[in-house]
Amino acid sequence: MFVKSAVALALAAPLLASAESQLVVGTGSASARLDFRVVVPRVLFLGVGTGAGALTASTTIDTVTFDYSSNPAALGTGAAAGAITGNVVPVRVLGNNGQVTLTANTTGALTNATADTIPWSEISATSSLAALPSPVIPNTGAGTASNVTLSSGTRITDRTANWTFSYANSAVVAPGTYGTTNGRVTYTAAMP
């Protein structure tokens, strides 16, 4: 039984790798064709902050901080904070199936421990690249989508930029660390 199985496998082996061949006897040339395929999946990548560095998943959530502790006289004047940490944020969007849109989503105003609030309309961002605009941060819920410009008129999008965040500081607010609740913006990339 074992010998019969081995003989059957030996006879079937040439059929498993059946590349084309041609035998020419005498003068002339022989040719054989081989087909190739490249399988590319639909890909969509969004990296904001630390996650923008490589095309891999990252669970790091960065924090932008506007700290007026060293410049309290500037409160409500529109002046910049005394200390700003992490307000320049790298961003990358990669997609291979057409127009990519970005939206920002919040769950309400930034609050401190005593429920005082700062509306998200006080926070804005500018982009170092017009082709990768930062979507407007809504006061609550999902905001209006912004389009990321396609690369070279194709269905491919591969854009990187730095978003620089600002705090308007247009009103004097009660003391506290705002963002202890509702301090997160969730960015979403969508592609057909």
C-alpha positions in Angstrom: 0.0 0.0 0.0 2.8 2.4 0.9 4.6 1.7 -2.4 1.4 2.3 -4.4 0.9 5.7 -2.6 4.5 6.8 -3.2 4.2 5.9 -6.9 0.9 7.8 -7.2 2.5 10.9 -5.6 5.5 10.7 -7.8 3.3 10.6 -10.9 1.2 13.5 -9.7 4.1 15.7 -8.7 4.7 17.2 -12.2 1.0 18.2 -12.4 1.2 20.2 -9.1 3.8 22.6 -10.6 2.6 22.8 -14.1 4.6 25.7 -15.7 4.6 26.0 -19.4 7.4 24.4 -21.4 8.4 24.0 -25.0 10.8 21.5 -26.6 12.6 22.5 -29.8 14.7 19.9 -31.6 17.3 21.4 -33.9 17.6 25.1 -34.5 15.3 27.8 -33.1 14.4 29.0 -29.6 12.1 27.7 -26.9 9.8 29.9 -24.9 7.7 29.4 -21.8 5.3 31.9 -20.2 4.8 32.6 -16.5 1.9 34.6 -15.1 2.3 37.0 -12.1 -0.2 38.5 -9.7 0.2 41.1 -7.0 -2.6 41.2 -4.4 -3.0 44.6 -2.7 -5.7 45.0 0.0 -7.7 48.1 0.5 -5.7 50.2 3.1 -6.6 53.2 5.2 -4.3 54.6 7.8 -4.6 57.6 10.1 -1.9 58.5 12.6 -2.1 61.6 14.8 0.8 62.3 17.1 3.1 59.5 18.1 1.1 57.1 15.9 1.9 59.0 12.7 5.5 57.8 12.7 5.0 54.3 11.2 2.3 52.4 9.4 1.5 50.3 12.4 -1.1 50.4 15.1 -0.2 52.5 18.1 -2.2 52.9 21.4 -0.3 56.0 22.5 -2.6 59.0 23.0 -0.6 62.3 23.1 -1.7 65.4 25.1 -1.5 69.0 24.1 -1.2 71.3 27.1 -1.7 75.1 27.4 -0.4 76.0 30.9 -0.9 79.6 32.1 0.7 79.0 35.6 3.7 81.0 34.7 1.7 83.8 32.9 -1.6 84.3 34.8 -1.8 87.9 33.7 -2.4 86.8 30.2 -5.7 85.0 31.0 -8.6 86.1 28.8 -6.4 88.4 26.7 -5.9 86.2 23.7 -2.2 85.8 24.6 -0.3 82.6 24.4 0.1 80.3 27.4 3.3 80.6 29.5 4.1 77.0 28.7 2.8 75.0 25.7 3.5 71.3 25.5 2.9 69.2 22.4 0.9 71.7 20.4 2.7 70.7 17.1 1.4 67.3 16.2 2.5 65.1 13.3 -0.2 63.6 11.2 -0.2 61.0 8.4 -3.1 59.8 6.2 -2.6 56.9 3.7 -5.4 55.4 1.6 -5.5 53.6 -1.7 -9.2 53.7 -2.7 -10.1 57.3 -3.5 -11.0 60.4 -1.6 -10.2 60.3 2.1 -12.2 62.6 4.5 -11.3 63.5 8.1 -13.7 64.5 10.8 -13.2 65.5 14.5 -15.6 64.3 17.2 -16.0 65.5 20.8 -18.4 64.6 23.7 -18.9 68.2 24.9 -16.9 71.1 26.3 -13.6 70.7 28.2 -14.4 70.6 31.9 -12.5 70.8 35.2 -13.2 69.0 38.4 -15.9 71.5 39.4 -17.9 71.4 36.1 -16.6 74.7 34.7 -16.2 74.6 31.0 -14.2 75.8 28.0 -15.9 75.3 24.6 -14.0 73.5 21.9 -14.4 76.6 19.7 -11.5 78.0 21.8 -9.2 75.3 20.3 -8.1 75.5 16.7 -5.4 73.9 14.5 -3.5 75.0 11.4 -1.8 72.6 9.0 1.7 72.8 7.5 0.2 71.3 4.3 -3.0 72.6 2.7 -3.5 69.1 1.2 -4.0 67.7 4.7 -6.2 70.2 6.5 -7.1 69.7 10.2 -10.9 69.4 10.5 -12.6 72.0 12.7 -13.2 70.7 16.2 -16.9 70.8 17.0 -18.3 71.9 20.4 -20.0 68.5 20.6 -20.6 65.5 18.4 -19.1 65.0 14.9 -17.8 67.9 13.0 -17.8 68.8 9.3 -15.6 66.6 7.2 -12.5 68.0 5.4 -11.1 66.4 2.3 -7.5 65.2 2.1 -6.1 66.0 -1.4 -5.5 62.9 -3.5 -1.8 62.3 -4.5 -1.1 63.1 -8.2 -4.7 62.8 -9.4 -4.9 59.1 -8.6 -7.0 57.1 -6.1 -4.0 57.2 -3.8 -3.6 59.5 -0.7 -0.3 59.6 1.1 0.0 62.9 3.0 2.0 64.0 6.1 1.8 67.3 7.9 2.2 69.0 11.2 -1.0 70.4 12.9 -0.3 73.3 15.2 -2.9 73.7 17.9 -3.8 77.0 19.5 -6.0 78.1 22.4 -7.9 81.4 21.8 -7.9 82.4 25.4 -10.7 84.8 24.7 -12.3 84.8 28.2 -11.2 84.6 31.8 -12.3 81.2 33.2 -12.5 79.7 36.7 -9.3 77.9 37.9 -8.7 74.2 37.3 -7.2 71.8 34.8 -9.7 71.7 31.9 -9.9 68.5 30.0 -10.1 66.2 33.1 -13.3 65.1 31.5 -14.3 65.6 27.8 -10.7 66.5 27.0 -10.4 64.2 24.0 -10.9 64.8 20.3 -11.3 61.7 18.2 -10.3 62.0 14.6 -11.8 59.7 12.0 -10.6 59.0 8.4 -13.1 57.6 6.0 -12.7 56.3 2.4 -15.1 54.7 0.0 
